[in-house]
């Protein structure tokens, strides 16, 4: 039972830490991020097993962690508040050509990130040509142009770089 409690505590702690640090997808991971992930993995593994290297303990921890993920997914489907806290919501960071710096800071994006997406996906060269730029739940940036010349539906998407 000690392993289950340890697994749940480590799971909750990592969920909190990764939620606080913001949105980032695997495609955006830098070498530093991967090294940190390996170190965190090793550190948490030691905290969870507490010297019990048995296969039984391994299976118990895997079932605990996967089970916790399934339970949270089930709860998120029924609680929009919890879903919003765990996964966040899409956030508008450019509104009709106007930068919303407070939200950009909160989402860990800057003007270069947004303009890179705008140039790459729509050929937009000025933030004034952006109707909306949105940081999606998964950390991608969507750009919707003001002028229809940049595309029929708008919505260029690209992973942000932090």
BELNORRA-V89846 format. One record per residue. RES is the residue in one small letter. PSI is psi in whole degrees, -180 to 180 (NA if undefined). OMEGA is omega as a letter, one per 20 degrees, with the letter a starting at -180 (999 if undefined). D_FIRST is the distance of its C-alpha to the first C-alpha in whole Angstrom. Layout:
BEGIN
res:RES psi:PSI omega:OMEGA d_first:D_FIRST
res:RES psi:PSI omega:OMEGA d_first:D_FIRST
END
This chain:
BEGIN
res:x psi:-30 omega:r d_first:0
res:x psi:-40 omega:r d_first:4
res:x psi:-38 omega:r d_first:5
res:x psi:-46 omega:r d_first:5
res:x psi:-45 omega:r d_first:6
res:x psi:-44 omega:r d_first:9
res:x psi:-43 omega:r d_first:10
res:x psi:-41 omega:r d_first:11
res:x psi:-45 omega:r d_first:13
res:x psi:-42 omega:r d_first:14
res:x psi:-50 omega:a d_first:15
res:x psi:-43 omega:r d_first:17
res:x psi:-47 omega:a d_first:18
res:x psi:-39 omega:r d_first:20
res:x psi:-45 omega:r d_first:21
res:x psi:-48 omega:a d_first:23
res:x psi:-47 omega:a d_first:24
res:x psi:-28 omega:r d_first:26
res:x psi:-40 omega:a d_first:27
res:x psi:-37 omega:a d_first:29
res:x psi:-11 omega:r d_first:31
res:x psi:-180 omega:a d_first:32
res:x psi:135 omega:r d_first:33
res:x psi:134 omega:r d_first:33
res:x psi:163 omega:a d_first:33
res:x psi:-34 omega:a d_first:33
res:x psi:-22 omega:a d_first:37
res:x psi:-7 omega:a d_first:37
res:x psi:132 omega:r d_first:35
res:x psi:174 omega:r d_first:37
res:x psi:-40 omega:r d_first:36
res:x psi:-44 omega:r d_first:35
res:x psi:-43 omega:a d_first:32
res:x psi:-41 omega:r d_first:31
res:x psi:-44 omega:r d_first:31
res:x psi:-41 omega:r d_first:29
res:x psi:-41 omega:r d_first:27
res:x psi:-43 omega:r d_first:26
res:x psi:-44 omega:r d_first:26
res:x psi:-42 omega:r d_first:23
res:x psi:-48 omega:a d_first:21
res:x psi:-42 omega:a d_first:21
res:x psi:-46 omega:a d_first:20
res:x psi:-32 omega:r d_first:17
res:x psi:-44 omega:r d_first:16
res:x psi:-39 omega:a d_first:16
res:x psi:-34 omega:a d_first:14
res:x psi:-39 omega:a d_first:11
res:x psi:-27 omega:r d_first:11
res:x psi:44 omega:r d_first:12
res:x psi:-7 omega:r d_first:14
res:x psi:97 omega:a d_first:12
res:x psi:11 omega:a d_first:15
res:x psi:155 omega:r d_first:14
res:x psi:-38 omega:r d_first:15
res:x psi:-47 omega:r d_first:12
res:x psi:-39 omega:r d_first:10
res:x psi:-50 omega:a d_first:13
res:x psi:-40 omega:r d_first:13
res:x psi:-43 omega:r d_first:9
res:x psi:-41 omega:r d_first:10
res:x psi:-46 omega:r d_first:14
res:x psi:-41 omega:r d_first:13
res:x psi:-48 omega:a d_first:11
res:x psi:-43 omega:r d_first:14
res:x psi:-41 omega:r d_first:16
res:x psi:-42 omega:r d_first:15
res:x psi:-39 omega:r d_first:15
res:x psi:-43 omega:r d_first:18
res:x psi:-43 omega:r d_first:19
res:x psi:-45 omega:r d_first:18
res:x psi:-40 omega:r d_first:20
res:x psi:-43 omega:r d_first:23
res:x psi:-44 omega:a d_first:23
res:x psi:-40 omega:r d_first:23
res:x psi:-35 omega:r d_first:26
res:x psi:-25 omega:a d_first:28
res:x psi:-11 omega:a d_first:28
res:x psi:107 omega:r d_first:29
res:x psi:-31 omega:r d_first:31
res:x psi:-47 omega:r d_first:30
res:x psi:-40 omega:r d_first:27
res:x psi:-44 omega:r d_first:29
res:x psi:-40 omega:a d_first:31
res:x psi:-41 omega:a d_first:29
res:x psi:-38 omega:a d_first:27
res:x psi:-9 omega:a d_first:29
res:x psi:-177 omega:a d_first:33
res:x psi:158 omega:r d_first:36
res:x psi:140 omega:a d_first:39
res:x psi:124 omega:r d_first:41
res:x psi:126 omega:a d_first:45
res:x psi:-14 omega:r d_first:46
res:x psi:126 omega:a d_first:50
res:x psi:108 omega:a d_first:52
res:x psi:51 omega:r d_first:55
res:x psi:2 omega:a d_first:56
res:x psi:123 omega:r d_first:54
res:x psi:139 omega:r d_first:51
res:x psi:85 omega:a d_first:49
res:x psi:-35 omega:r d_first:48
res:x psi:-42 omega:r d_first:45
res:x psi:-37 omega:r d_first:43
res:x psi:-43 omega:r d_first:44
res:x psi:-44 omega:r d_first:42
res:x psi:-36 omega:a d_first:39
res:x psi:-3 omega:r d_first:39
res:x psi:41 omega:r d_first:39
res:x psi:155 omega:r d_first:43
res:x psi:179 omega:a d_first:46
res:x psi:-37 omega:r d_first:50
res:x psi:-40 omega:r d_first:50
res:x psi:-46 omega:a d_first:46
res:x psi:-45 omega:a d_first:48
res:x psi:-31 omega:r d_first:51
res:x psi:-44 omega:r d_first:50
res:x psi:-45 omega:a d_first:49
res:x psi:-44 omega:r d_first:52
res:x psi:-45 omega:a d_first:54
res:x psi:-36 omega:a d_first:52
res:x psi:-29 omega:a d_first:52
res:x psi:-6 omega:a d_first:55
res:x psi:19 omega:a d_first:57
res:x psi:132 omega:a d_first:57
res:x psi:-7 omega:r d_first:58
res:x psi:141 omega:r d_first:58
res:x psi:-20 omega:r d_first:56
res:x psi:-17 omega:r d_first:58
res:x psi:3 omega:r d_first:58
res:x psi:124 omega:r d_first:55
res:x psi:-53 omega:r d_first:54
res:x psi:143 omega:r d_first:50
res:x psi:130 omega:a d_first:48
res:x psi:130 omega:r d_first:44
res:x psi:114 omega:a d_first:41
res:x psi:172 omega:a d_first:39
res:x psi:-33 omega:a d_first:35
res:x psi:4 omega:r d_first:35
res:x psi:-6 omega:r d_first:37
res:x psi:155 omega:r d_first:40
res:x psi:130 omega:r d_first:43
res:x psi:132 omega:r d_first:45
res:x psi:127 omega:r d_first:49
res:x psi:116 omega:a d_first:51
res:x psi:154 omega:r d_first:55
res:x psi:-41 omega:a d_first:58
res:x psi:129 omega:a d_first:60
res:x psi:-16 omega:r d_first:60
res:x psi:-22 omega:a d_first:62
res:x psi:3 omega:r d_first:59
res:x psi:153 omega:a d_first:57
res:x psi:-49 omega:a d_first:57
res:x psi:-15 omega:a d_first:54
res:x psi:-169 omega:r d_first:53
res:x psi:34 omega:r d_first:49
res:x psi:137 omega:a d_first:49
res:x psi:145 omega:r d_first:45
res:x psi:148 omega:r d_first:44
res:x psi:137 omega:r d_first:41
res:x psi:155 omega:r d_first:41
res:x psi:125 omega:a d_first:41
res:x psi:NA omega:999 d_first:40
END
